[in-house]
Amino acid sequence: YLLTPSFLPPSSLILFSIQLRKKLEEMIFSSEKSFAKKSRNIALIQDGRYRLYGTDMTTKFYQHILALTFAVNEINKDSKILPNITLGFHICDSYSDAMSTYRTTLELLFKMHRVIPNYECDSGKKLISVIGGIGPSVSFHMANLLSLYKIPQNSYITQPPILYRMVPNEANQYMGIIQLLHHFRWTWIGFFIVDNDSGEHFMQVLEPLLSQNGICSAFTTKIPKAELDDILSINRKVWNIYLSMTNTNTNVIVVYGETLSIMLLSCFMLQATHGNSSDVFFQRVWIMTAQSDFAMTILQMGSDLQVFQGAISFAIHSRQLPKFQKFLLALDPCQAGRNDFLMVFSEQAFRCSFQCSKIPMEATEVCSWEESLKKVPGALFEIHMTGHSYSIYNAVYAIAHSLHSMEQIELNITREINYAGLGLQLLNAIFLGGGAMELIKTRTKREASKEDGHPKIIKCIFLGNRAAGLEKESSVPPDSVCTESCPPGYQKKKREKDKFCCYDCSPCPEGKISKLKDMIDCIECPEDQYPTKNRDGCIPKTISFLSYDEPLGIGLMSLAVSFSLITVLVLGTFIKHRDTPIVKANNRDLTYLLLISLLVCFLSSLLFIGQPRKVTCFLRQSVFGIIFSVAVSSILAKTITVVVAFMATKPGSKMRTYMGKRLSNSIVISCSLVQVIICIVWVAASPPFPNLDTYSVPGEIVVECNEGTTIMFYFVLAYMGFLSLISFTVAFLARKLPDSFNEAKFITFSMLVFCSVWLSFIPTYLSTKGKYMVAVEIFSILASSAGLLGCIFSPKCYIILLKSELNTKEQLIRSKR
């Protein structure tokens, strides 16, 4: 088949169908002596493309015929194999047509051009086996007839297991393709497949394997059949191929089909680019299966087919035979005789003439067979035995050994033997040893295999004069993905209505990381680690607590100690001046109790600084709650005492009976006892304990005191707030009493400060985390305690220390009046 020869203009999209010869010449290699032996024939069926009538020949396929010839000659010369039988062979054309294939097969069976089924008209020549063809459809059509007459059929390409195959099962290649794609991380792949049942089977088997290995098909385009179509149909086929390549960003394309399909695809690709180079097809990786052998006709050699530069191909196992190369180099076109294949091949491959006669020829280039054969490009002809030729060679030996075994059986038994039927049985079990002395065995599924039945991978580089096989990549392989890889720190996000190989990349959510590329989901770090800034790894968390060594801890500790010293000074001042009117006027014992409770409040804040321990966690909230309750209860008692004292001065008042220490002590004890009970229930039911908080603060492991139950903590605060609210209310109502009798104004302001601090504490405490929660509570303790100390005792200290003249009984009486 020929598409747009190089001598036509690029715009000529014309498909030429070259008429094929209807029958190729019979070739039987035998001498005069050999006719005294029995004659057994092998048929090699091809699908009509060895020679294109009057114009072109696929010269690379000619080696298949030569391998057959070489094997038959070797066997006929070997006295140990078939000593009484001469092997011959027929080469027949199937014409790529079912009807013609059936007719050719019948002609082989019944030996006459006029086919008379079931009558053997030439009994001197027995057909013992058939080899072929290169296309699966040819083999299938032949099998329909040959199986009826039990003629063994050998195949030298990878086809479904209905034939005797001389190559490993094609399924091995499927996993080979998957492993190759997986190795280079190619996940976005295009497919060109032959337009027949074999191509459909290939995709049906391969697609599940692709999906299981995270690989997607970007497109699947069928290689058009070479039929004589109108110009619109041809343009449509070319356009489909062009669109398949331009509408996708895949850089890797898998081609499935026999060699002739590859040739046809290359012709259509040349049509798509109008015969010129195009980046659409270049810089891509082409992967071909084992049954494909890149071949070109002589007319294609003038075209730019560098698109297949560096194509990766699976190779059928082959072994080089030194005698075969000698056989090739010893051929002589001038003595071809009836073998007109050799002369046509010489003319097509070498483009020169051989001086065969003694008569001088005109001034034309004269060829030397051996020199020309070594220089011919590998795409036209290989002097090394190809995998297909080696399979044909082994097929001939398989048949010969089977026939030899039948002859041995014939010597030992007397009954008539059906040679063909027995041959089927022998081919199922025989161990074959060809001229290459390599053991090959057939399996129960009628396929030949070496022990390592996996196909090899070679890299084909077409350098202009022949193909070379390389084991390693010579450059960095390209990427072939639908989407660029998601870097560490990101995760895949599926695109709607797209294949799973196409996705977007989204950053990992807070607290999660991805260390590798293309992670489906981000993962969380271990509890003792936290994500990096880019969320691509985990680093150890630092231990965090409010310590005495950091500035915040030092500052709060200094404040607590300072206020404690001030409280001690105030207490000392009041004790020193305990007999003065201003100290005695406001219940001296309650004053001492309040100052001592404030001192303990300041010191209790130190329990919150430093690494939490079991004892400190157990004590700090309870001590804080009870001591503050005592302080507020003392203030409440002082306020109530002032009110009762004022009411007792009225004539006829019965409040005088409540005067004295009993009232104040009862208020302090009863109010504080309620808080003590709450704290006892708390520590008994669910006591606080040291805890490691690994989640609240990123990058830190917070060593904290777990309160056991937060409900009890808020009960403590609520009760303390309740006492403060009562104290504030009573003080507010008593604020207008004469100044000489009470300090209600100062208590009112101090309670206002106290309530403001703790109302602000709750939202601030809940909005902070880690050690700053502790700092907020310490600050609230210090601020509220300092507010009570300053608002209540600073005016009195001012009078005692700076205005002593006002601290007299006369002054108090004058103030009262």
GILINLIN-V469322 format. One line per field, one symbol per residue. phi: phi as a letter, one per 20 degrees, with the letter a starting at -180 (. if undefined). A space follows every 50 residues. Layout:
BEGIN
phi: ???
END
This chain:
BEGIN
phi: .cdlgfeefgfeecdddefeffbeffccebefffffefdcddddecdmcf cegmccbfffffffffffffffffffeefedlfdcdecbddddemlbfff fffffffffdmcfefcgmdeebffceedacdpdfdfffffffffefffdl efcdcdcecgfdceeecfgfgffgfffffffffeledccecdcfebffff fgffefgfffffdmdcefbcdefffecfdffffffffffffffgeeebdf dccedcrfgfffffffffffffelndfbffdelcedddeffecfccefff feeedfgegmfecedfgbcfdgfffffffefcffcfmfefgfffgfffed lbddeeefffeffcfdedgfffffefgffeadeefeffffffgfffffff fffffffffffdcdffdefffffgffffcfedcfffldfcceefemcebe fdfefedcdeceeocaecddecfebfffebcfcggffgnccfcfefmdff fdbddcfffgncccedflffcfdefgfecbfffeldaccffefcafdfee gfffffffffffffffffffffffffdfeffffffcmgffffffffffff fffffffeenffdfffffeffffgffffffffffffffffffffffffff fmfefffefofffffffffffffffffgffffffebffbfbdeedfdfnc deeceffnbffffffffffffffffffffffffefefgffdbdffffgff fffgffffffffffffedcmfffffffffffffffffffffedfffffff edcffeecfffffffff
END
